[in-house]
């Protein structure tokens, strides 16, 4: 289990460039299975979850060639379907949440898709019902082995249909879209997710020859085609990492520039940080954050009541940034309620912040009230363990702002979502050391 040793209380400065988007990568990489032709993908983040998925594709028989930093070509012209039934696949697939999105492309192109119960963050239940109900509506037969936690769908032919999703699941929508592009007839998906990463997937599939309309809305119409071809694709910068660096600048009262953020794909994120009192300046496609030497003040609602920041499906606030926002609020002027609606265990890392001296009332598994210190009392260094990717980075930000030297264990959770994080932080002045 890896460990970070962090000496907090130092000002940071300079530029930092976000990596390619993790959540987009997990969808885009699975889509290469939809064609026998070569697909080239650029700006792929070098992180554990993505590298595990690339290795799964190799094990499936996909020809993978690294072309340069963050650039790979994939050619799925000789897929080994027998691997899907192997003990090795059951082991490897269960260690990665994104492996569920292999099922849609495999079902569409080969008539069968299998997956062990996926792993990933321990942040509460993440249902797979939306995925499999969509496949069943397209004509697939579903089976589940309770003893081995092994899911399977099979179909001689998929047929387009209308479906109203029970939730606007991003991965569920992506999986169903990838299955529907090769189905016979027209598929209509209502209450579809419309996140930028899902839009990116749809645009890539259309370049491959798919016929998807309504991209960017919650109503997608897909006319099935017989086959797809190759393409080249570049992934967006990771909006969660962008939000993390905004939080880091605010908490350490540092002047930072976040480069090449794709502003038009950030949705509510800049507005939510401004509600917390953070000054953000758009410079071309960069975000400039001045040093908040006088702190930052949380806005109230116009009637004077306490601000609530809650997650919601896009274009609402992404749930992945609420942990960052909660940490930032510990040093703000004022109070805020953080309402994590989508995952019931994601706020359980606040006990570590309480140990550091934060004023937080955990109301229930979904809500926390934060009373800010306004930098009149700094957080204190401590020893802690990272429970998941986003909480881990939030604790890292807290440690970088704290007085003294902190230790964070289980940093493999952070490595799952953030590329070469300690070197990138050192480059802007952070005192951080990785201990094996």
Secondary structure, DSSP 8 states (H G I E B T S, - for coil): --EEEEE-----EEEEE--B-HHHHHHHHHHGGG-SSEEEEES----HHHHHHHHHHHHTT-EEEEEETTEEEEE-SS--GGGGGSHHHHHHHTT-GGGGGHHHHHHHHHSEEEEE------SS----HHHHHHHHHTT-EEEEETTTTEEEEE-S--B--EEE-SS--HHHHHHHHHHHTTSBSEEEEES----HHHHHHHHHHHHTT-EEE-TTSSEEEEE--S----EEEE--B-HHHHHHHHHHHHHTT-EEEEE---GGG-TTHHHHHHHTT---EEETTEEEE---TT--B----TTS--EEEE--STTS--GGGHHHHHHHHTTSBSEEEEE--S-TTTTTTHHHHHHTT-EEEEEETTEEEEE--TTSS--B--EEE--SHHHHHHHHHHHHHSBSEEEEE-THHHHTTSTTHHHHHHTTT-EEEEE-
